[in-house]
Amino acid sequence: MPGLEQQLVSLIAKHGERGILVDTNVLLLYLFGKLLPAALGQKRLAKYSLEDADLIVQFVGRFGHILATQHVLAETSNLARQIVSGGMRDLLVRQLYPWFCLQTPGSFKHCDVPGASIDAGLFARLGLTDAGLASLVRSDHLLLTDDLDLYIAAVSSGGDAINFTHMREAAGTV
């Protein structure tokens, strides 16, 4: 899919230093791909393979920062804790804490979403987390998601967004 590859290169050039805004499922895949790849294929990660995790880790690594809203971080933290249990959960939580809670090199860069910037129609259709992401895309952030409805909302508003499913299809992992 040469069109997609050219689009990705252009978006990396445009947004690379500022960072990439990630949706919950993509962030979850990224984290487990880096920290606990053995958990891929379980629960919320059932549709993803190790190749998908490698793809997301390599792609996101091309950006200066991983951007996330508090809503995405809360959802991701809760879902991550449901995927593994016992000692694996304890290990995961210890590794996630600095990325989620501390402002250290490599931690997630938090993006605030003012409530007034959230479109009421998108809130009703997509929910708080995704409507907040869509509002940030309108303010010149690049979004990476595998949620088709959020992707459509983002690009319909004139924002920059990448559908991870398209990347998976182009890479032959779907």
C-alpha positions as CSV (number, residue, x, y, z in Angstrom):
1,M,0.0,0.0,0.0
2,P,2.4,2.8,-1.2
3,G,-0.2,5.5,-0.5
4,L,-0.3,4.6,3.2
5,E,3.5,4.4,3.5
6,Q,3.9,7.9,2.0
7,Q,1.2,9.2,4.3
8,L,3.0,7.8,7.3
9,V,6.3,9.3,6.3
10,S,4.6,12.7,5.8
11,L,2.9,12.5,9.2
12,I,6.1,11.5,11.0
13,A,7.9,14.4,9.4
14,K,5.1,16.8,10.5
15,H,4.5,15.5,14.0
16,G,7.7,13.5,14.9
17,E,9.2,16.0,17.4
18,R,5.8,16.9,19.1
19,G,4.8,13.3,19.5
20,I,2.0,11.0,18.8
21,L,-1.3,10.9,20.6
22,V,-2.5,7.3,21.3
23,D,-5.8,5.7,21.9
24,T,-6.4,3.2,24.7
25,N,-6.2,-0.1,22.7
26,V,-3.1,1.1,20.8
27,L,-1.4,2.1,24.1
28,L,-2.3,-1.2,25.7
29,L,-0.7,-3.1,22.7
30,Y,2.4,-0.9,22.9
31,L,2.9,-1.5,26.6
32,F,2.4,-5.2,26.4
33,G,4.6,-5.4,23.3
34,K,7.4,-3.7,25.2
35,L,6.9,-5.2,28.7
36,L,4.9,-8.5,28.6
37,P,4.7,-9.8,25.0
38,A,3.7,-13.2,26.4
39,A,0.3,-11.7,27.3
40,L,-0.5,-10.9,23.7
41,G,-3.6,-12.8,22.5
42,Q,-5.3,-12.7,25.9
43,K,-8.4,-10.8,26.8
44,R,-8.4,-7.2,25.4
45,L,-5.3,-8.1,23.3
46,A,-6.9,-11.2,21.7
47,K,-6.9,-9.8,18.2
48,Y,-3.2,-8.8,18.2
49,S,-0.1,-10.8,17.4
50,L,3.5,-10.4,18.3
51,E,4.0,-8.9,14.8
52,D,1.4,-6.3,15.5
53,A,3.2,-5.4,18.8
54,D,6.5,-5.1,17.0
55,L,4.9,-2.9,14.4
56,I,3.4,-0.5,17.0
57,V,6.6,-0.4,19.1
58,Q,8.7,0.4,16.0
59,F,6.3,3.0,14.7
60,V,5.6,4.8,17.9
61,G,9.4,4.8,18.6
62,R,9.8,7.2,15.6
63,F,8.1,10.0,17.6
64,G,9.7,12.3,20.2
65,H,6.9,11.7,22.8
66,I,3.9,9.4,23.4
67,L,1.1,11.8,24.2
68,A,-1.9,10.6,26.3
69,T,-4.9,12.1,28.0
70,Q,-5.7,11.4,31.6
71,H,-8.8,9.5,30.3
72,V,-6.7,7.2,28.1
73,L,-4.2,6.6,30.9
74,A,-7.0,5.7,33.3
75,E,-8.6,3.3,30.9
76,T,-5.3,1.7,29.9
77,S,-4.2,1.3,33.5
78,N,-7.5,-0.4,34.4
79,L,-7.5,-2.7,31.4
80,A,-3.8,-3.7,31.8
81,R,-4.5,-4.8,35.3
82,Q,-7.3,-7.1,34.0
83,I,-5.2,-8.8,31.4
84,V,-2.6,-10.4,33.8
85,S,-2.8,-11.5,37.4
86,G,-0.7,-12.4,40.4
87,G,3.0,-11.8,40.1
88,M,2.7,-10.8,36.5
89,R,0.3,-8.0,37.4
90,D,2.6,-6.9,40.2
91,L,5.6,-6.8,37.8
92,L,3.5,-4.9,35.2
93,V,2.2,-2.3,37.7
94,R,5.7,-1.6,39.0
95,Q,6.9,-1.0,35.4
96,L,3.9,1.2,34.4
97,Y,4.0,3.5,37.5
98,P,6.8,5.7,36.3
99,W,5.4,6.0,32.8
100,F,1.9,6.9,34.0
101,C,2.6,8.9,37.1
102,L,6.1,10.5,37.0
103,Q,7.5,13.1,34.7
104,T,10.7,11.3,33.8
105,P,12.4,10.7,30.5
106,G,10.4,8.2,28.6
107,S,7.2,8.8,30.5
108,F,4.0,9.7,28.8
109,K,3.4,13.4,28.1
110,H,0.0,14.3,29.4
111,C,-2.4,16.3,27.2
112,D,-5.1,18.2,29.0
113,V,-8.6,18.2,27.4
114,P,-10.7,21.2,28.4
115,G,-14.3,20.1,28.8
116,A,-15.4,23.1,26.8
117,S,-13.4,21.8,23.8
118,I,-15.3,18.5,23.6
119,D,-18.1,18.4,21.0
120,A,-21.4,17.4,22.6
121,G,-22.4,15.3,19.5
122,L,-19.1,13.4,19.6
123,F,-19.4,13.0,23.4
124,A,-22.8,11.4,22.8
125,R,-21.6,9.1,20.0
126,L,-18.0,8.2,21.2
127,G,-17.9,8.8,24.9
128,L,-15.7,11.1,27.0
129,T,-12.3,9.5,26.2
130,D,-12.7,9.4,22.4
131,A,-14.4,12.8,22.2
132,G,-11.5,14.3,24.1
133,L,-9.0,12.7,21.7
134,A,-11.0,14.0,18.7
135,S,-10.9,17.5,20.2
136,L,-7.1,17.3,20.5
137,V,-6.7,16.2,16.9
138,R,-8.5,19.3,15.8
139,S,-5.9,21.3,17.7
140,D,-3.0,19.9,15.6
141,H,-2.1,16.6,17.3
142,L,-1.6,13.3,15.4
143,L,-3.8,10.5,16.6
144,L,-3.0,6.7,16.4
145,T,-6.1,4.6,17.0
146,D,-7.6,1.3,15.9
147,D,-11.1,2.5,16.6
148,L,-12.8,3.2,13.2
149,D,-15.4,5.6,14.6
150,L,-12.8,7.7,16.3
151,Y,-10.6,7.6,13.2
152,I,-13.5,8.8,11.0
153,A,-14.4,11.6,13.5
154,A,-10.7,12.7,13.6
155,V,-10.2,12.9,9.9
156,S,-13.7,14.3,9.3
157,S,-12.7,17.3,11.5
158,G,-9.7,17.9,9.3
159,G,-7.2,16.4,11.8
160,D,-4.4,14.0,11.3
161,A,-5.0,10.4,12.3
162,I,-3.7,7.0,11.6
163,N,-5.9,3.9,11.7
164,F,-3.7,1.1,13.1
165,T,-5.8,-1.5,11.4
166,H,-4.7,0.0,8.0
167,M,-1.1,-0.4,9.1
168,R,-1.7,-4.0,10.1
169,E,-3.4,-4.7,6.8
170,A,-0.5,-3.1,4.9
171,A,2.0,-5.1,6.9
172,G,0.1,-8.4,6.4
173,T,-0.6,-9.1,10.1
174,V,-4.4,-9.1,9.8
